[in-house]
Amino acid sequence: MNRERAETHLRQLAEAELRRARTLPAAGAPRRRDDARLALVAQALVAVGAVDVGTADQIRADFEAAIAVRRLGLADQARPGQRGLSPDAQGRLARLMRSPSRRTGAVARQRASWRIVPVGQVIRSCDDVGRWELPLVAYVQSAGGARFTVAGRNARRLTVADDRGASYQVDWIGGPAVSELRLRPDPPHHIRWLDVARASGEPATRIDLDPRIPAPRVTMTRNSHSPGELLLDFIAARILSSGAAVPQHDPGHLAPGAADLRAFVGDGPGDIVAALRAAGALPPASPVPGQLAALCDRLGIPGHGITEPPAAGLPGPWQSLLTRPRRTPGAGPAPGILAAAVAELPGLDGARFAILGVHHGEDRTIVHLLASGVTPEDDWEYARGVRPLPVLWIRDSSGRWHATRTHGLSPSANGGEGLLWLELVPPLDRGTAWIDVIATGRSAQARIRLPLSRK
């Protein structure tokens, strides 16, 4: 990785975008696409570790300041008899030119003790509204506190007590598809069970915190993967998991949302590949840029901007998603917890991850993850939630592949840790007996097989 060349490439791109903006009429500067292109490349270089966050922010701030000078200067020239910028304009320009905080993106690699218990238990009850269910996937106690991860959201008032008679307050956090129940204060690590009950006084459901459940086997393969190839693999998965990329029964026929897909992708892949090349984040003979170009061509995105010729073939997971048939209604498993199992992924790019379980909702399949030693990622077209994050692909018992995309993120208050929920695209089919989770980082690849059964 050549950080100096990566920073030089980003500064040259900012200069090129500024020159292009100067050729536009005042009303057209800055154009949204100008800023978006610079932001896209900056995020890509930050994602692979070629540029730190503070440097990327400074370059983008300088670009915005230069654009602001031009806009305000032209506006001032349009007002005869006035010289210089107005006090308000001068203040705005000063704020833009002020150096932003130099965020490095680094976090303390916390090695706090984890207690993770696969629960896989559905609490069922009835009230004035009707019958309701509370599917508890796992119990997690870490630096971020103690909480249950939940499939869905059912914000009833609950009471929680442990085997020593201590009671805990419960906070609901999350959305309609995934959420968590945070306990306050943190229970001791050595408690043996928790009773969860409705506040109305119904009988409690006991959650055993020392279950005899065999842990899934994790197979680690130590090999090297370039950061640029991992990012391009993720971008391919992101493109394939977009709703517009779902093919018809005829794989050669473009999806109904092909125009939206073209607008989403644009020439971004070409800009990213050029930046990765400049940073030395891609091997010179890497086939992945050509494979990504071929994928874009297959999806009807000719303006992707990748200069490498399209490859003759595609990786197996990409091809599987590209040629999958349209799902029929009711093809998925019934809603419920499909797997309650804990599998830790040690030593992937300095971060720590653990799979907590899998659940299927009305129309989607979600994998629950715990992560530490990570940094929340800013929003961009190919946002992954946190970095570093291994590339995750899922292979099911019928041999079909599934991409993953971030469905939710719940960071802890003390930073560096959080819960992640990843959606499988396409969702699992009914009758899937097991899934292999393949997590690939720069120095290793982990494979975990999770047996599935509805609970």
C-alpha positions as CSV (number, residue, x, y, z in Angstrom):
1,M,0.0,0.0,0.0
2,N,1.4,3.4,-1.0
3,R,-0.3,6.0,1.3
4,E,1.6,8.9,-0.4
5,R,0.3,8.0,-3.8
6,A,-3.2,7.5,-2.5
7,E,-3.3,10.9,-0.9
8,T,-1.8,12.5,-4.1
9,H,-4.5,10.7,-6.2
10,L,-7.3,12.1,-4.0
11,R,-5.9,15.7,-4.1
12,Q,-5.5,15.5,-7.9
13,L,-9.1,14.3,-8.1
14,A,-10.3,17.2,-6.0
15,E,-8.3,19.6,-8.3
16,A,-9.9,18.1,-11.4
17,E,-13.4,18.4,-9.9
18,L,-12.7,22.0,-9.0
19,R,-11.5,22.8,-12.6
20,R,-14.6,21.2,-13.9
21,A,-16.8,23.2,-11.5
22,R,-15.1,26.4,-12.7
23,T,-16.3,25.7,-16.3
24,L,-20.0,25.6,-15.1
25,P,-22.3,28.5,-14.7
26,A,-22.5,29.9,-11.2
27,A,-26.0,28.4,-10.7
28,G,-24.5,24.9,-11.4
29,A,-21.6,25.0,-8.9
30,P,-21.2,23.0,-6.9
31,R,-23.0,20.2,-8.6
32,R,-24.1,17.3,-6.5
33,R,-22.2,14.9,-8.7
34,D,-18.9,16.7,-8.3
35,D,-18.9,16.4,-4.5
36,A,-20.3,12.8,-4.7
37,R,-17.5,11.6,-6.9
38,L,-14.8,13.0,-4.5
39,A,-16.7,11.6,-1.5
40,L,-17.0,8.1,-3.1
41,V,-13.3,7.8,-3.9
42,A,-12.3,9.2,-0.4
43,Q,-14.5,6.6,1.3
44,A,-13.0,3.8,-0.8
45,L,-9.4,4.8,0.1
46,V,-10.4,5.1,3.8
47,A,-12.1,1.7,3.6
48,V,-8.9,0.0,2.4
49,G,-6.6,1.9,4.8
50,A,-4.8,3.9,2.1
51,V,-5.9,7.3,3.5
52,D,-6.8,8.2,7.1
53,V,-10.1,9.8,7.9
54,G,-8.6,13.1,8.9
55,T,-6.7,13.5,5.7
56,A,-9.8,12.7,3.6
57,D,-11.9,15.2,5.6
58,Q,-9.3,17.9,5.1
59,I,-9.2,17.4,1.3
60,R,-12.9,17.4,1.1
61,A,-13.1,20.6,3.3
62,D,-10.6,22.3,1.1
63,F,-12.6,21.4,-2.0
64,E,-15.8,22.8,-0.4
65,A,-14.1,26.0,0.6
66,A,-12.8,26.6,-2.9
67,I,-16.2,26.0,-4.3
68,A,-17.7,28.4,-1.7
69,V,-15.1,31.1,-2.7
70,R,-16.2,30.8,-6.3
71,R,-19.9,30.9,-5.6
72,L,-19.8,33.8,-3.1
73,G,-17.3,35.7,-5.3
74,L,-19.6,35.4,-8.4
75,A,-22.6,36.4,-6.3
76,D,-20.7,39.4,-5.1
77,Q,-19.8,40.4,-8.6
78,A,-23.4,40.3,-9.6
79,R,-24.2,43.1,-7.0
80,P,-23.1,46.4,-8.6
81,G,-21.6,49.0,-6.2
82,Q,-20.6,46.4,-3.5
83,R,-17.1,45.2,-2.8
84,G,-15.9,42.1,-1.0
85,L,-18.0,39.4,0.6
86,S,-20.8,40.1,3.0
87,P,-20.2,39.5,6.7
88,D,-22.4,36.4,6.6
89,A,-20.6,35.0,3.5
90,Q,-17.2,35.7,5.1
91,G,-18.3,33.8,8.2
92,R,-19.5,30.8,6.2
93,L,-16.3,30.7,4.2
94,A,-14.2,30.9,7.4
95,R,-16.1,27.9,8.9
96,L,-15.5,25.9,5.7
97,M,-11.8,26.7,5.7
98,R,-11.3,25.9,9.4
99,S,-9.4,22.6,9.7
100,P,-11.7,19.8,10.7
101,S,-10.9,17.5,13.6
102,R,-8.2,15.0,12.6
103,R,-10.2,11.9,13.1
104,T,-7.8,8.9,12.6
105,G,-10.6,6.3,12.6
106,A,-8.5,4.2,15.0
107,V,-10.1,2.7,18.1
108,A,-8.8,0.9,21.1
109,R,-8.8,-2.8,20.3
110,Q,-10.9,-3.7,23.3
111,R,-10.4,-7.2,24.6
112,A,-13.1,-7.0,27.2
113,S,-14.5,-10.3,28.4
114,W,-17.5,-11.5,26.3
115,R,-20.3,-13.7,27.6
116,I,-22.4,-14.8,24.7
117,V,-25.2,-17.3,25.2
118,P,-27.2,-18.7,22.3
119,V,-30.8,-18.5,23.5
120,G,-33.1,-19.4,20.5
121,Q,-36.2,-19.0,22.7
122,V,-39.6,-17.5,21.8
123,I,-41.6,-16.0,24.7
124,R,-45.3,-16.1,23.9
125,S,-48.0,-14.3,25.8
126,C,-51.4,-12.7,25.3
127,D,-52.8,-9.3,26.3
128,D,-55.6,-6.9,25.5
129,V,-54.2,-6.3,22.0
130,G,-53.9,-10.0,21.2
131,R,-51.3,-12.8,21.2
132,W,-47.7,-11.7,20.8
133,E,-44.2,-13.3,20.5
134,L,-40.8,-12.2,21.7
135,P,-38.1,-14.2,19.8
136,L,-34.8,-13.9,21.8
137,V,-31.8,-14.9,19.6
138,A,-28.9,-14.5,22.0
139,Y,-27.8,-13.0,25.3
140,V,-24.7,-10.8,25.0
141,Q,-22.6,-9.2,27.8
142,S,-19.6,-7.2,26.7
143,A,-18.0,-3.8,27.0
144,G,-21.2,-2.4,25.5
145,G,-23.4,-3.8,28.3
146,A,-25.8,-6.7,28.7
147,R,-28.6,-7.2,26.2
148,F,-30.7,-9.7,24.3
149,T,-30.8,-9.6,20.6
150,V,-34.3,-9.9,19.3
151,A,-35.9,-10.8,16.0
152,G,-38.4,-8.0,15.4
153,R,-39.7,-5.5,17.9
154,N,-42.4,-5.9,20.5
155,A,-42.1,-2.9,22.8
156,R,-44.1,-4.3,25.7
157,R,-43.0,-3.5,29.2
158,L,-40.9,-6.3,30.6
159,T,-39.3,-7.2,33.9
160,V,-36.0,-9.1,34.2
161,A,-34.6,-10.8,37.4
162,D,-31.6,-13.0,37.9
163,D,-31.0,-16.1,40.1
164,R,-30.0,-14.0,43.0
165,G,-33.2,-11.9,43.1
166,A,-31.8,-8.8,41.5
167,S,-34.0,-6.9,39.1
168,Y,-33.1,-5.0,36.0
169,Q,-34.6,-2.2,33.9
170,V,-35.2,-3.0,30.2
171,D,-34.8,-0.5,27.3
172,W,-36.0,-1.3,23.8
173,I,-33.5,-0.2,21.1
174,G,-33.9,-0.9,17.3
175,G,-36.4,-1.0,14.5
176,P,-39.3,-3.2,13.4
177,A,-37.2,-6.1,11.9
178,V,-34.4,-6.3,14.5
179,S,-33.8,-4.8,18.0
180,E,-32.2,-5.4,21.3
181,L,-33.2,-5.4,25.0
182,R,-30.6,-3.6,27.0
183,L,-30.5,-4.4,30.7
184,R,-29.6,-1.8,33.4
185,P,-27.5,-2.1,35.4
186,D,-25.2,-4.8,34.0
187,P,-25.8,-8.2,35.6
188,P,-22.8,-10.0,37.1
189,H,-21.0,-12.3,34.7
190,H,-21.5,-15.4,36.8
191,I,-25.4,-15.5,37.1
192,R,-26.9,-18.7,35.9
193,W,-30.3,-17.6,34.6
194,L,-32.6,-14.7,33.9
195,D,-36.4,-14.6,34.3
196,V,-38.2,-12.5,31.7
197,A,-41.8,-11.6,32.3
198,R,-44.5,-9.1,31.4
199,A,-44.8,-6.2,33.8
200,S,-48.4,-7.2,34.3
201,G,-47.3,-10.0,36.5
202,E,-47.7,-13.0,34.1
203,P,-45.5,-16.1,34.8
204,A,-41.9,-15.5,33.9
205,T,-39.9,-17.4,31.2
206,R,-36.6,-18.6,32.4
207,I,-33.5,-18.1,30.2
208,D,-30.7,-20.5,31.0
209,L,-27.4,-18.8,30.7
210,D,-25.4,-22.0,30.9
211,P,-27.0,-24.1,28.1
212,R,-25.3,-27.3,26.8
213,I,-25.2,-26.3,23.1
214,P,-22.2,-27.4,21.0
215,A,-20.5,-24.5,19.3
216,P,-20.3,-24.6,15.5
217,R,-16.9,-25.5,14.1
218,V,-14.9,-22.6,12.7
219,T,-12.3,-23.5,10.0
220,M,-9.6,-20.8,9.5
221,T,-7.6,-20.7,6.3
222,R,-4.6,-18.4,6.5
223,N,-3.9,-16.7,3.1
224,S,-3.5,-13.2,1.8
225,H,-6.3,-11.2,0.2
226,S,-5.5,-7.7,-1.1
227,P,-7.7,-4.9,0.4
228,G,-8.7,-3.6,-3.0
229,E,-10.0,-7.0,-4.2
230,L,-11.9,-7.4,-1.0
231,L,-13.5,-4.0,-1.5
232,L,-14.4,-4.8,-5.1
233,D,-15.9,-8.1,-4.1
234,F,-18.1,-6.2,-1.6
235,I,-19.1,-3.7,-4.2
236,A,-20.2,-6.6,-6.5
237,A,-22.3,-8.0,-3.6
238,R,-23.8,-4.6,-3.0
239,I,-24.8,-4.2,-6.6
240,L,-26.2,-7.8,-6.8
241,S,-28.1,-7.3,-3.6
242,S,-29.9,-4.2,-4.7
243,G,-33.5,-4.7,-5.6
244,A,-33.0,-3.6,-9.2
245,A,-30.5,-6.4,-9.8
246,V,-32.9,-9.2,-9.2
247,P,-33.2,-10.9,-12.6
248,Q,-36.2,-12.3,-14.4
249,H,-36.7,-16.0,-15.2
250,D,-34.5,-15.3,-18.2
251,P,-31.1,-14.3,-16.7
252,G,-30.3,-12.4,-19.9
253,H,-33.2,-10.1,-19.5
254,L,-32.6,-6.9,-17.5
255,A,-34.4,-6.4,-14.3
256,P,-37.3,-4.0,-14.2
257,G,-35.3,-1.5,-12.2
258,A,-32.3,-1.5,-14.5
259,A,-32.5,2.3,-14.9
260,D,-32.4,2.8,-11.2
261,L,-29.4,0.4,-11.0
262,R,-27.5,2.4,-13.7
263,A,-28.1,5.6,-11.7
264,F,-27.0,4.0,-8.5
265,V,-23.8,2.6,-9.9
266,G,-22.9,5.3,-12.5
267,D,-19.2,5.5,-13.2
268,G,-18.3,4.9,-9.6
269,P,-16.6,1.5,-10.1
270,G,-14.2,3.0,-12.6
271,D,-13.3,5.9,-10.2
272,I,-12.8,3.4,-7.3
273,V,-10.6,1.0,-9.4
274,A,-8.4,3.9,-10.6
275,A,-7.9,5.0,-7.0
276,L,-7.1,1.5,-5.7
277,R,-4.6,1.1,-8.5
278,A,-2.9,4.4,-7.6
279,A,-2.8,3.4,-4.0
280,G,-1.2,0.0,-4.7
281,A,-4.2,-1.7,-3.1
282,L,-4.8,-4.0,-6.1
283,P,-2.2,-6.5,-7.5
284,P,-1.2,-5.5,-11.0
285,A,-2.5,-8.8,-12.5
286,S,-5.7,-8.9,-10.4
287,P,-8.7,-10.3,-12.4
288,V,-11.3,-8.7,-10.1
289,P,-11.6,-5.3,-11.9
290,G,-12.3,-7.2,-15.2
291,Q,-14.8,-9.4,-13.4
292,L,-16.6,-6.3,-12.0
293,A,-16.7,-4.8,-15.5
294,A,-18.2,-8.0,-16.8
295,L,-20.8,-8.0,-14.1
296,C,-21.8,-4.4,-14.8
297,D,-22.1,-5.3,-18.5
298,R,-24.3,-8.3,-17.7
299,L,-26.6,-6.0,-15.7
300,G,-26.8,-3.3,-18.4
301,I,-24.5,-0.8,-16.9
302,P,-22.1,0.2,-19.8
303,G,-21.0,3.5,-18.2
304,H,-19.3,1.9,-15.2
305,G,-15.9,3.5,-16.1
306,I,-13.7,0.5,-15.6
307,T,-11.0,0.5,-18.2
308,E,-10.0,-3.2,-17.9
309,P,-11.6,-5.5,-20.5
310,P,-14.5,-7.5,-19.2
311,A,-13.5,-10.9,-17.9
312,A,-14.8,-14.1,-19.6
313,G,-16.1,-15.6,-16.4
314,L,-17.5,-14.5,-13.0
315,P,-16.8,-15.8,-9.5
316,G,-19.2,-18.5,-8.4
317,P,-21.1,-16.5,-5.8
318,W,-21.6,-13.6,-8.3
319,Q,-22.8,-16.0,-11.0
320,S,-25.2,-17.7,-8.6
321,L,-26.9,-14.4,-7.7
322,L,-26.9,-13.3,-11.2
323,T,-28.8,-16.3,-12.5
324,R,-31.1,-17.0,-9.6
325,P,-34.8,-17.5,-10.5
326,R,-37.5,-15.2,-9.3
327,R,-38.8,-16.4,-5.9
328,T,-42.4,-17.5,-5.6
329,P,-44.6,-16.3,-2.8
330,G,-44.2,-18.4,0.4
331,A,-40.9,-19.9,-0.8
332,G,-39.2,-19.0,2.4
333,P,-39.3,-20.6,5.8
334,A,-41.9,-19.5,8.4
335,P,-40.9,-16.6,10.6
336,G,-38.8,-17.6,13.5
337,I,-35.3,-18.3,14.8
338,L,-33.4,-20.6,12.4
339,A,-30.2,-20.9,14.4
340,A,-29.1,-20.1,17.9
341,A,-25.4,-20.6,17.9
342,V,-22.3,-18.7,18.8
343,A,-19.2,-18.8,16.5
344,E,-16.4,-16.4,17.1
345,L,-14.2,-15.3,14.2
346,P,-10.8,-14.6,15.7
347,G,-8.0,-12.5,14.2
348,L,-9.7,-11.0,11.1
349,D,-7.8,-7.7,10.4
350,G,-7.4,-6.9,14.1
351,A,-11.2,-6.8,14.8
352,R,-13.2,-9.4,16.7
353,F,-16.5,-10.8,15.5
354,A,-19.0,-13.4,16.7
355,I,-22.0,-14.8,14.9
356,L,-24.9,-14.8,17.4
357,G,-27.7,-16.5,15.4
358,V,-30.0,-16.4,12.3
359,H,-33.7,-15.6,12.1
360,H,-36.2,-15.3,9.3
361,G,-38.9,-12.6,9.3
362,E,-41.9,-12.2,7.0
363,D,-39.7,-11.6,3.9
364,R,-36.1,-11.6,4.9
365,T,-33.3,-13.6,6.6
366,I,-31.1,-11.8,9.1
367,V,-27.7,-12.8,10.6
368,H,-26.9,-11.3,14.1
369,L,-23.3,-10.3,14.7
370,L,-21.3,-8.8,17.6
371,A,-18.2,-6.8,16.6
372,S,-15.4,-5.0,18.6
373,G,-12.3,-3.2,17.5
374,V,-14.3,-1.5,14.7
375,T,-15.1,2.1,13.7
376,P,-18.6,3.1,12.4
377,E,-18.4,3.9,8.7
378,D,-19.7,7.2,7.2
379,D,-22.6,6.9,4.8
380,W,-21.6,6.3,1.2
381,E,-22.9,4.4,-1.8
382,Y,-21.3,1.2,-0.6
383,A,-21.6,1.6,3.1
384,R,-20.9,-1.5,5.2
385,G,-21.7,-0.2,8.6
386,V,-18.3,-0.6,10.2
387,R,-14.7,-1.0,9.3
388,P,-12.9,-3.3,9.1
389,L,-15.6,-5.7,8.2
390,P,-14.8,-9.1,6.5
391,V,-16.5,-9.8,3.2
392,L,-19.4,-12.2,4.1
393,W,-20.9,-14.7,1.6
394,I,-23.4,-17.4,2.5
395,R,-23.7,-20.8,0.8
396,D,-26.8,-22.9,1.6
397,S,-27.3,-26.6,1.7
398,S,-28.7,-26.6,-1.9
399,G,-25.5,-25.0,-3.2
400,R,-26.9,-21.5,-3.8
401,W,-25.0,-18.4,-2.8
402,H,-26.4,-15.4,-0.9
403,A,-24.9,-11.9,-0.5
404,T,-25.1,-9.9,2.7
405,R,-25.9,-6.3,3.2
406,T,-26.1,-4.3,6.4
407,H,-29.6,-4.1,7.7
408,G,-28.9,-2.4,11.0
409,L,-26.2,-1.2,13.4
410,S,-26.3,-0.5,17.1
411,P,-23.0,0.9,18.3
412,S,-22.1,0.9,22.0
413,A,-21.8,4.2,23.9
414,N,-18.1,3.7,24.7
415,G,-17.1,3.2,21.0
416,G,-15.3,0.4,19.2
417,E,-18.1,-2.2,19.6
418,G,-21.6,-2.8,18.4
419,L,-24.2,-5.2,17.2
420,L,-24.6,-5.7,13.4
421,W,-27.5,-7.2,11.6
422,L,-26.8,-8.5,8.0
423,E,-29.6,-9.3,5.6
424,L,-29.2,-12.3,3.2
425,V,-30.0,-11.7,-0.4
426,P,-31.9,-13.6,-1.6
427,P,-33.5,-14.8,1.7
428,L,-33.3,-18.5,2.5
429,D,-35.7,-21.0,1.0
430,R,-37.9,-23.3,2.9
431,G,-36.2,-26.6,3.7
432,T,-32.6,-25.2,3.9
433,A,-30.9,-27.6,6.3
434,W,-27.7,-25.5,6.9
435,I,-25.7,-22.6,5.8
436,D,-22.0,-22.0,5.5
437,V,-20.9,-18.5,6.5
438,I,-17.7,-17.6,4.6
439,A,-15.9,-14.5,6.1
440,T,-12.9,-13.2,4.3
441,G,-10.4,-10.7,5.6
442,R,-7.0,-9.6,4.4
443,S,-5.0,-12.4,6.1
444,A,-7.5,-15.2,6.6
445,Q,-10.8,-16.7,5.7
446,A,-13.2,-18.3,8.2
447,R,-15.9,-20.9,7.3
448,I,-18.6,-21.7,9.8
449,R,-21.5,-24.2,9.2
450,L,-24.7,-23.4,11.0
451,P,-27.4,-26.1,11.2
452,L,-30.9,-24.6,10.8
453,S,-34.1,-25.5,12.4
454,R,-37.1,-23.2,13.1
455,K,-37.8,-22.3,16.7
